[in-house]
Amino acid sequence: MSPITRRTFLSHGLAGIGSAALSRLVAADSPLAVPHYQPKIKRVIHLCMAGGPSHLECFDYKPELEKLHGKAMPESFTKGQQLAQLQGKALKCMGPQWKFNKHGESQMEISEIFPHIAKHADDIAVIRSMHTEQINHDPAHTFMNTGSIIPGRPSMGSWVLYGLGSESQNLPGYVVLTSSGGGQGQPISSRQWSNGFLPGHLQGVEFQSAGSPVHYVENPPGMTDASQRDVINTINRMNSITSTRTQHPDIATRIEQYELAFRMQTAVPELMDTKGESQKTLDLYGCQPGDGTFASNCLLARRLAERGTRFIQLYHRGWDHHGAVKNGTEKTAKLVDQGTSALITDLKQRGMLDETLVIWGGEFGRTPMAQGSGDRAGRDHHIKAFSVFLAGGGIKGGTTYGETDELGYGVAKDPVSVHELHATMLHLLGLQHDALTYKAQGLDFKLTGVEPCGIIKDILA
């Protein structure tokens, strides 16, 4: 069905169509309507640790680095390599600042700053061999989110919606929440959840973490739902006339956004009404709903997942530890550890983990070399190696994949690119990554770029 035919259809009968027809509009803008093959999961929850957690204090223990603490970093590792703020400076090794312990039947090594996540050692797959292309925060986030270093490309959440659509009629299919604390919080640009050149209704929608998640979602005094419906119908009729004349795709997006906003007036208050949550559940997360914390956002993510939201992204800004990495990682970990663990536990108890992919990780790692000295020493940005973990449907729990060298500087075995991580995510959703394309500017674009790319088979159940 061509875009002109859809818009013509809307222009002749929009006022009486309602949400059902608009949902068909959304589905028609997706290339598949059904997956390429049987999916393992229905949705993705991306726990984005913004700032770049140190893999050397989290999931990648390096005893050799511990032995070389305070000594000169061997030049063979760093000569000719790209560094951020340490470029041209004397480089000294900095050993792991926290102990690592073995957990679960898998005996997975996890830092002691994550006592709650460690309980899920047999549920998660840790990838220790991630690498990326961008050494500064904003472009690194752009690459992690879009698979491209060029701003303006669609985010992975938008690609997922483009391929599968949303299961929710009353809430956005792609929702973003942010929290902060524990360290330097780099700003996150809203273009990180942009639809890029994909249809506008596929963009991520940022919810507020504290208080009401959506401003002005309730009718003002004196405005009834019926009156609001009349206003929207009138606006939509006007928009449909303009759409017929101009054939501009943004108008169809505007129509759908008005309809979704109207449905959200009922759905959002219900989403935030946590009276049905038991005290046991609230204690599990260790939060008060709507208090703006990462844990509260994790609870909201579970509620969004229950209501059909396809892609949920939780940013926690606080992992940029150029200084005081020992205390900083401990503080930031305390803010995300329990919430992350509670989300996995809660999804598992409700039978939802098998149909959800949880991704935990940042945009890059941190250097094995110290930045600064003494108790104030931190770690610089590092793109050669870092760690992420995955949990949920189709993931082989208790798996550790890939290795870094003895100092945690570079990947020594089974390197994993950002494109391969994206390809694996799409595979679990039932989408073939190289078949999920969109023509723009005369080219067929895809999330996973133009180079050959595979999935990470060894972490799949």
Protein Blocks (a to p, Z undefined) as FASTA:
>chain_A
ZZklmmmmmmmmmmmnommlmmmmmmmmpcnlpafbdcfbfbdcddddehiaafklmmmc
cfklmmmgoiacdfklmgopacfklgoiacdddddfbdcddedjkopacdfklmmlmmmm
mmpccdfkbccfbfbfklmmmmmmnopabehiacfklmmmmmnopabfkbcfbdcdddee
hiacddddfklmcgkjacfklpccdddfehjfbghkbccehiafklmmmmmmmmmmmmmm
mmmmnopaklmmmmmmmmmmmmmmmmmmmmmmmklpcfklmmmnopaehilpaklmmmmm
mmmmmnopabdcdddehkbcfbhklmmmmmmmmmmmmmmmmmmmmmmmnopmmmcccddd
dfbdcdfbdedehjlbccdddfkbccdddedehiaghiaedjddfkomacfbhpadfklm
mmmmmmmnopafklmccdeehiacdfkljbdcdddfklpZZ
